[in-house]
Amino acid sequence: MVKEGVITVDLSGIRGTIDPKIYGHFVEHFHRCIYGGMYDEGSRLSDEQGFRKDVLQALKKIRPLILRWPGGCYADGYHWKNGVGPKNERPVTYDLAWRVEESNRFGTDEFIEYCRLIGAEPYICVNVGSGTAEEAAQWVEYCNRKGNSCYANLREKYGHPEPFKVKYWGVGNEIFGFWEIGELTADEYVKALKEYAKLMKRVDPDIKIVAVGYGYDPAWDIELIKNAGDVIDYISAHAYHYREPPDYYAAVACPAMTEKLLKLVANTIENGMYYLSTRPVPIPKEKRIDIAFDEWNAWGWAHPSPNAEISEEEFTRKFLENDRNELYTLREALFTAKYLHIFHRMCNHVTMANFSPTVNVRGMLFTHKEGVILRPPYHVFNLYANHSGETALDTKVESETFDTKITHWRRTVDLKEIPYLDASATLSKNRENLFIAAVNSHRESDIECEIKIKGGSVKSKARVWELNGDKVESYNDIDHPNDVKITKKDAIKVASEFVYVFPAHSVTVLEMSLA
């Protein structure tokens, strides 16, 4: 059966400019994300620095413009000085977040070099849980200061005469949570944040500060903005959706929850900024606070909380369960594409996002001894990073809908009237090319879609790329690495109004030139 839909694109309806940092990524010291993943000393597939060359090539292809590190939960127990200097002289420490030994062979210098190799801005998260504001400021000095001071000299001593110029700095991670090292109340965190930002910006006043947000609790974010809004540039938000394989339709409907969450955070920021504008000494008019959605993915933590009372063996086993390729199917690709559409629609608020994590565990890349597997979400980033524009356009979608429900953090959430068809239209910076990206999340049916382009006209041909697999359960693995892939289709005829059939369970991008 073929469903019907309508996509209407208004070339004159500019929603805003898409910040390419929304296609960012995140790496943390857990399981095989760093060691045995992106960094694998002794592997024949690694370069002389220990970086896996196949992972590097895969990341270069999708051009992530920002990479967050070292965590995550790990960040609030990490002391950066353990990870600089000659590798063989660095101490082996015990990681209190993930309860493993940490070699510290991948540290600040390695992270900066990795960012340079893939063309990404480094984004460093400092330790609030067990660290100090002074320690964080010294890290900024090590990375960014040029001069005759202790940690600037230390960087030069270790072979880096020029500053790293790290612009983006997160002050803690999920510090509101019982699972986090150094859990704080909103009031406690605001006091810490102000002190951290003060000292860090005394070293480098040009850095951007990302504060820990708590999107599901507007009271936390309001407290943050009211009392520290003048020192922060971003408020973070995180979302993971399921711990066990859900119903297919529940999975592809989950992004609707995040769109509501991000709208809530955006409204909270606007209300907080209005409050700041009414103070006796109002905040400058040009001051803005954006959303850094710096951890997101479909799969949540399928292993228990790090401070759960279980054995080390059981904890490790649960960790390993999160690293099976059959868990990351075409379903997760559709989920990922719908997330990127949200970022397009909310481009005036969400200006940074970091898929979590990049490699192994829940990541879009899976490494093994003989190579790397490109899991389905990787192909979404490949498609959108290379076939999207910089300007978001008003896009109206009409489609049949479905209802479903999902268990989310121990509560059942009803998801109603979720459209089978989701779309985002973007325009290239030079206004020469129009991109229409569409997700047909129907499990069985194609969608015959009428596409209407208003406010201008297009030339007669469109290039087509389609991400798909034989069935929604399709996934990529060592013995079948391309069951889910991007296919370049034959060019199609287009006009101001035309019809295109989007196949079942597919992500499609139509690229056309404006007349």
C-alpha positions in Angstrom: 0.0 0.0 0.0 1.3 3.5 -0.9 0.6 6.3 1.6 0.3 10.0 0.5 2.0 13.1 1.7 2.7 16.8 0.9 5.9 18.8 1.4 5.7 22.5 0.9 8.9 24.5 0.8 8.9 28.3 0.9 12.1 29.7 -0.6 11.4 33.1 0.9 10.6 31.7 4.3 14.0 31.9 6.1 14.0 30.2 9.5 17.6 31.0 10.2 21.2 30.0 9.7 22.2 26.5 10.6 25.4 26.4 12.6 27.5 23.5 11.3 28.5 22.6 14.9 25.1 20.8 15.1 26.9 17.9 13.3 29.4 17.6 16.2 30.5 14.5 18.1 31.6 13.4 21.5 34.2 11.0 22.9 34.6 9.8 26.5 37.0 7.5 28.3 34.7 4.5 28.6 34.8 1.0 27.3 36.4 1.0 23.8 35.5 4.6 22.8 39.1 5.9 23.1 41.4 3.0 23.9 40.8 0.3 21.3 38.6 2.6 19.3 39.9 6.0 18.0 43.2 5.4 19.7 44.8 1.9 19.4 48.5 1.8 20.1 50.1 -1.3 18.6 47.5 -1.9 16.0 48.7 -2.3 12.5 45.8 0.0 11.5 47.1 2.8 13.6 49.6 5.6 12.7 52.7 6.4 14.7 50.7 8.4 17.2 48.4 5.5 17.9 45.4 7.0 16.1 43.4 4.4 14.1 43.7 5.5 10.5 40.4 4.0 9.4 38.5 5.9 12.1 40.3 9.1 11.1 39.3 8.6 7.4 35.7 7.9 8.3 35.5 11.1 10.5 37.2 13.3 7.8 34.5 12.2 5.4 31.7 13.6 7.6 33.6 16.7 8.6 32.6 17.2 12.2 33.3 20.8 13.2 33.4 20.2 16.9 34.5 17.3 19.2 33.7 17.2 22.9 36.1 15.5 25.4 36.9 14.0 28.0 33.4 13.4 29.2 30.7 12.9 30.3 30.7 11.4 33.7 34.4 10.8 33.3 35.1 14.6 33.2 34.0 15.2 36.8 36.7 12.9 38.1 39.5 13.8 35.6 42.6 15.7 36.5 44.2 16.9 33.3 47.8 17.1 34.6 47.8 13.3 34.7 47.4 13.2 30.9 50.3 15.5 29.7 54.0 15.0 29.3 55.9 11.8 28.2 53.4 9.0 27.9 55.6 6.5 29.7 55.9 8.8 32.7 52.1 9.4 33.1 50.5 7.7 36.1 48.0 5.0 35.8 45.0 6.2 37.8 41.7 4.6 38.9 38.7 6.0 37.1 36.0 6.5 39.7 33.3 7.2 37.1 33.6 3.9 35.2 35.6 1.9 37.7 38.5 0.9 35.6 42.2 1.7 35.4 43.1 4.7 33.3 46.5 4.7 31.5 46.3 8.5 30.7 48.1 7.8 27.5 45.4 9.8 25.6 45.4 13.3 27.1 45.1 16.9 26.2 47.9 17.0 23.6 46.6 13.9 21.8 43.0 15.3 21.8 44.1 18.6 20.3 46.1 16.8 17.6 43.2 14.5 16.9 40.9 17.5 16.4 43.4 19.1 14.0 43.6 15.9 12.0 39.8 15.7 11.5 39.3 19.5 11.2 37.2 19.8 14.4 37.1 22.6 17.0 38.1 21.1 20.4 35.5 21.4 23.2 36.9 20.5 26.6 34.8 19.7 29.7 36.5 20.6 33.0 36.2 18.8 36.3 33.7 20.3 38.7 32.9 17.2 40.7 36.3 16.6 42.2 38.3 19.5 40.8 38.8 23.1 41.5 38.3 26.4 39.6 42.1 27.0 39.9 42.8 23.6 38.3 40.4 24.5 35.4 42.0 27.9 34.9 45.4 26.2 34.8 44.1 23.9 32.0 43.0 27.0 30.1 46.5 28.4 30.6 48.1 25.2 29.4 46.0 25.3 26.3 45.6 28.9 25.4 48.2 31.2 27.0 51.4 32.4 25.3 53.9 33.8 27.8 56.3 33.1 30.6 54.0 31.4 33.0 54.0 27.9 34.5 51.5 26.0 32.4 52.2 27.9 29.2 55.8 27.0 29.6 54.8 23.4 30.4 53.0 23.2 27.1 56.0 24.5 25.3 58.3 22.1 27.2 56.1 19.2 25.9 56.6 20.3 22.3 53.8 22.8 21.5 55.2 26.3 21.4 52.0 27.8 20.0 48.7 27.9 22.0 46.0 25.4 21.2 43.4 28.2 21.2 40.6 26.1 22.7 37.5 28.2 22.4 34.7 26.0 23.9 34.8 25.0 27.6 32.2 23.1 29.5 32.0 23.6 33.3 31.1 20.2 34.6 28.7 17.5 33.3 25.2 16.5 34.6 26.3 17.7 38.0 22.7 17.6 39.2 22.6 13.8 39.0 23.1 11.2 41.8 25.2 9.2 39.4 27.7 12.1 38.9 30.9 12.6 41.0 30.3 15.7 43.1 26.5 16.0 42.8 25.4 19.7 43.4 22.1 21.5 43.9 21.3 24.4 41.5 22.4 27.0 44.0 25.7 25.2 44.7 26.4 24.7 41.0 25.7 28.4 40.3 28.3 29.5 42.9 30.8 27.0 41.5 30.1 28.0 37.9 30.7 31.7 38.6 34.0 31.0 40.2 35.1 28.7 37.5 34.1 31.1 34.7 35.8 34.0 36.5 39.1 32.3 36.8 39.1 30.6 33.4 38.2 33.9 31.7 40.9 35.8 33.5 43.3 33.5 31.7 41.5 33.9 28.3 38.5 36.3 28.2 37.6 35.1 24.7 36.6 31.5 25.6 33.0 30.3 25.4 31.5 28.8 28.6 29.0 25.9 28.4 27.0 25.6 31.6 25.3 22.3 32.8 21.6 22.6 32.0 18.8 20.4 33.2 16.3 20.6 30.4 13.6 18.5 32.1 13.7 20.9 35.1 13.2 24.5 34.0 13.7 25.7 37.6 17.4 24.6 37.4 17.9 26.5 34.2 16.1 29.6 35.4 18.3 29.7 38.5 21.3 29.3 36.3 20.4 32.2 34.0 19.2 34.5 36.7 22.3 34.2 38.8 25.1 33.4 36.2 23.6 34.4 32.8 26.2 37.1 32.3 29.1 34.6 32.3 27.7 31.7 30.2 27.4 31.4 26.5 25.6 28.0 26.2 23.3 25.9 28.3 23.7 22.1 27.8 21.0 19.6 27.3 21.2 15.8 27.0 18.9 13.1 25.8 19.0 9.3 25.5 15.8 7.4 24.8 15.8 3.7 25.4 17.7 1.0 27.2 16.3 -2.1 25.6 15.0 -2.6 22.0 11.6 -0.9 21.8 8.8 -1.3 19.4 9.9 0.1 16.0 7.4 2.9 15.9 8.2 3.9 19.5 11.8 4.2 18.5 11.3 6.4 15.5 8.8 8.5 17.4 11.2 9.4 20.2 12.6 12.5 18.5 9.2 14.2 19.1 10.0 14.1 22.8 13.3 15.9 22.3 11.7 18.6 20.1 9.4 19.4 23.0 12.3 19.3 25.4 14.3 21.7 23.3 11.4 24.1 22.9 11.0 24.1 26.7 14.7 24.9 27.1 14.5 27.7 24.5 11.5 29.2 26.2 13.3 29.0 29.6 16.3 30.8 28.1 14.1 33.5 26.7 12.3 34.0 30.0 15.6 34.1 31.9 17.1 36.6 29.4 14.0 38.8 29.8 14.6 38.8 33.5 18.2 39.8 33.1 17.2 42.7 30.8 15.0 44.2 33.6 17.7 44.4 36.2 19.0 47.8 37.4 22.1 47.0 35.4 20.7 45.1 32.5 22.5 42.5 30.5 23.9 43.8 27.2 21.4 43.7 24.3 23.8 41.6 22.2 24.3 39.0 24.9 22.8 35.6 23.9 22.7 32.1 25.4 22.4 29.2 23.0 21.7 25.5 23.5 24.5 23.1 23.3 22.8 19.7 22.9 26.2 18.1 23.7 25.1 14.5 24.3 22.4 12.7 22.4 21.6 9.3 20.9 18.9 6.7 20.7 20.4 4.2 23.0 20.7 5.1 26.7 22.9 3.5 29.3 22.1 -0.2 28.9 24.4 -1.0 31.7 23.6 0.0 35.3 24.5 3.2 37.0 28.2 3.5 37.8 27.6 3.6 41.5 25.2 0.6 41.5 26.1 -2.1 44.0 27.1 -4.9 41.6 30.3 -6.8 40.9 33.0 -5.6 38.6 32.3 -8.6 36.3 28.6 -7.8 36.0 29.3 -4.2 35.4 31.7 -5.1 32.6 29.3 -7.5 31.1 26.6 -4.9 30.9 29.0 -2.5 29.3 29.8 -5.1 26.6 26.1 -5.5 25.8 26.1 -2.0 24.5 28.7 -2.8 21.9 26.7 -5.2 19.7 26.1 -4.1 16.1 22.7 -5.8 15.8 21.4 -3.2 18.3 22.2 -0.4 15.8 19.9 -0.9 12.9 18.2 1.1 10.1 15.8 2.1 12.9 18.5 4.2 14.5 19.4 5.8 11.2 15.9 7.1 10.8 15.9 8.3 14.4 19.2 10.1 13.8 18.0 11.9 10.7 14.8 13.1 12.4 17.0 14.5 15.2 19.0 16.5 12.6 15.7 17.9 11.2 14.9 19.2 14.7 18.3 21.0 14.9 17.5 22.5 11.5 14.1 23.7 12.6 15.5 25.1 15.9 18.6 26.6 14.3 18.1 29.9 16.1 18.5 28.2 19.5 20.5 25.0 19.0 23.9 26.0 17.7 25.9 23.0 18.9 25.2 19.3 19.2 27.3 16.3 19.9 26.3 12.8 19.0 27.3 10.5 21.8 29.7 8.7 21.5 31.6 8.6 18.2 33.2 5.2 18.4 32.0 1.9 19.8 29.6 1.4 22.7 26.6 3.3 21.3 28.7 4.9 18.6 28.2 5.3 14.9 31.6 3.6 14.3 32.5 0.1 15.4 36.2 -1.0 15.4 37.5 -4.5 15.2 41.0 -5.9 14.6 40.7 -5.9 10.9 38.8 -2.6 10.3 35.9 -0.4 11.0 32.2 -0.9 10.6 30.1 2.1 9.6 26.9 1.7 11.6 23.7 3.1 10.1 23.7 6.4 12.0 27.2 7.1 10.5 25.6 7.2 7.0 23.1 9.8 8.2 25.9 12.2 9.1 27.6 11.5 5.8 24.5 12.3 4.0 23.6 15.5 5.9 27.1 16.9 6.4 27.7 16.7 2.6 24.3 17.3 1.2 22.6 20.0 3.3 22.6 23.8 3.1 23.4 26.5 5.6 20.0 28.2 5.6 16.9 26.5 7.1 13.7 27.2 5.2 10.1 27.1 6.3 8.9 23.5 5.5 5.4 22.3 5.9 4.7 18.5 6.0 1.3 16.8 5.6 1.3 13.1 6.3 -0.7 10.3 7.9 0.2 9.8 11.5 0.5 7.0 14.1 0.2 6.6 17.9 2.6 4.7 20.1 4.1 4.7 23.5 7.5 4.1 25.1 8.9 3.5 28.6 11.2 6.4 29.2 13.2 6.6 32.5 10.7 4.2 34.2 7.6 6.0 33.1 5.3 5.3 30.1 5.0 8.2 27.6 2.2 8.3 25.1 3.3 9.6 21.7 0.4 10.6 19.6 -0.1 11.8 16.0 3.5 11.2 14.9 3.7 11.9 11.2 5.2 9.0 9.1 6.9 11.7 6.9 9.3 14.2 8.3 11.2 16.7 6.2 13.7 19.6 6.3 14.5 22.0 3.4 17.8 23.9 3.4 19.4 26.3 1.0 23.1 26.7 0.2 24.8 29.9 1.3 25.1 31.2 -2.2 21.4 30.4 -2.8 22.2 28.2 -5.8 21.1 24.8 -4.4 18.1 23.6 -2.6 18.2 20.4 -0.5 15.0 18.6 0.6 15.7 15.9 3.2 12.9 13.5 4.0 12.4 10.5 6.4 9.7 8.0 5.6 9.4 6.1 8.8 6.6 3.8 7.7 7.7 0.3 8.2 6.0 -1.2 5.1 4.6 1.5 2.8 6.1 3.9 0.4 4.8 7.5 0.5 3.8 9.1 -2.7 4.6 12.8 -1.9 3.5 15.9 -3.7 6.4 18.5 -3.4 5.5 22.1 -3.8 8.2 24.8 -4.1 7.0 28.4 -3.5 8.8 31.7 -3.7 11.0 30.8 -6.6 11.7 28.1 -9.2 14.1 25.2 -9.7 15.9 23.8 -12.7 14.5 20.7 -14.3 16.7 18.0 -12.7 17.4 16.9 -9.2 20.1 14.6 -7.8 18.9 11.9 -5.4 20.6 10.1 -2.5 18.8 7.4 -0.5 19.8 5.7 2.7 18.1 2.4 3.2 18.2 -1.3 3.8 16.1 -4.3 2.9 14.2 -4.1 6.2 14.1 -2.0 9.3 16.1 -4.7 11.2 19.0 -4.4 8.7 22.4 -3.5 10.3 26.0 -3.5 9.3 28.5 -6.0 10.7 31.9 -7.6 10.0 30.5 -10.2 7.6 27.9 -7.8 6.0 29.2 -4.2 6.2 26.9 -2.6 3.7 23.4 -3.9 4.4 22.5 -0.3 5.3 24.1 2.2 2.9 23.7 5.4 0.8 22.8 4.9 -2.8 23.0 7.6 -5.4 19.9 7.2 -7.6 19.2 8.4 -11.1 18.5 12.1 -11.5 14.8 12.9 -11.6 12.7 15.6 -13.4 11.5 18.4 -11.0 9.4 21.6 -11.3 7.7 24.0 -8.9 5.3 21.1 -8.2 6.3 17.5 -8.7 5.7 14.0 -7.2 8.3 11.8 -5.6 7.8 8.4 -4.0 9.8 8.0 -0.8 10.4 4.3 -0.1 9.5 2.7 3.1 12.0 3.1 6.0 14.2 5.4 4.1 16.1 8.7 4.4 16.3 10.6 1.1 17.9 13.9 0.0 16.8 15.6 -3.2 19.4 18.2 -4.4 18.3 20.7 -7.1 19.6 24.0 -8.5 17.6 27.2 -8.3 16.6 28.7 -11.7 
